[in-house]
Amino acid sequence: VLVGTHAIFQAHVDYHRLGLIIIDEEHRFGVSQRLLLSEKAVHPPHLKPHFETSKDQLVWPNGSVAQIFSAEDPENLRGPQFELAWCDEVSRWKKPDYTWTMLQMALRIGDDPLACITSTPRPSIFLKKLLADPATAITHATTSANAANLAPTFIAQMLERYGGTSIGRQELDGAIV
């Protein structure tokens, strides 16, 4: 288990079958909309995936596939198989233990199947268990570490409003409070 997005982009991590576990149907819509927006960006044709709406999957020209699943329906994880799963906002999953269990059954191909979890560290029993697991590698970054990708006014306003507060520690500093 890896916690942190940059962990899956390391040189030794190579995957062709990826599962994207998102929060809910509304978030699934956001994935496809973000893909449409990303198509407006400049991509070399050999790196640009296309979204297959009917199959809820992204397909890259090299044959790599990322299937999209809602954490609200863990039963849909029965059958598919991956070598990497990217789990978004696990602290918001309604059935985290069951969804995680079903996902573990799908991580069964490749040399070393991995799960990458990205989430605001809202205090939850599930997240605390996951972080305490010796098989979990943890990375951490604050909002300020991502400042180059965010509007300067956003950073300034968030720090002014929430700096030094418990919500600021959680949302800006990435701490479990």
Secondary structure as GFF3:
##gff-version 3
##sequence-region A 1 177
A	DSSP	beta_strand	2	3	.	.	.	ID=ss1
A	DSSP	three_ten_helix	5	9	.	.	.	ID=ss2
A	DSSP	beta_strand	17	22	.	.	.	ID=ss3
A	DSSP	alpha_helix	25	38	.	.	.	ID=ss4
A	DSSP	three_ten_helix	45	47	.	.	.	ID=ss5
A	DSSP	beta_strand	50	52	.	.	.	ID=ss6
A	DSSP	three_ten_helix	53	55	.	.	.	ID=ss7
A	DSSP	beta_strand	57	59	.	.	.	ID=ss8
A	DSSP	beta_strand	65	70	.	.	.	ID=ss9
A	DSSP	three_ten_helix	74	77	.	.	.	ID=ss10
A	DSSP	beta_strand	84	88	.	.	.	ID=ss11
A	DSSP	three_ten_helix	90	92	.	.	.	ID=ss12
A	DSSP	alpha_helix	96	106	.	.	.	ID=ss13
A	DSSP	beta_strand	114	118	.	.	.	ID=ss14
A	DSSP	alpha_helix	125	132	.	.	.	ID=ss15
A	DSSP	beta_strand	137	138	.	.	.	ID=ss16
A	DSSP	three_ten_helix	144	149	.	.	.	ID=ss17
A	DSSP	alpha_helix	152	162	.	.	.	ID=ss18
A	DSSP	alpha_helix	166	171	.	.	.	ID=ss19
###
